[in-house]
Amino acid sequence: MILGVSAWLSEKLGWNVTFIRIAFVVGVFLFGAGLGLYLILWLVKMFSK
């Protein structure tokens, strides 16, 4: 995606980045929480360096 959260999260968890991106997209369409979660994780990523 745009801010690099999926790649960062896949590195931290050891998961495939494609699965994480699909999970975010499904979260946006089904629950509406995917975008908010993405932004929260972006903030965590920015302040964890």
C-alpha positions, 0 to 999 in steps of 0.5 A: 500500500502507500505508507509501507505498513504492509511490508513493515508488518510482514517483516515483523511477523514473518508473514507473506506481504500479499496476505497482509495486503489482502487482509487490509483490503478485506477489512476495509470492505467488510468491516470498515476498520481496515483503514483505521487499523492501517493508520494506527499501525503507520503511527506505530511504525513511525514512532517505533524507530 
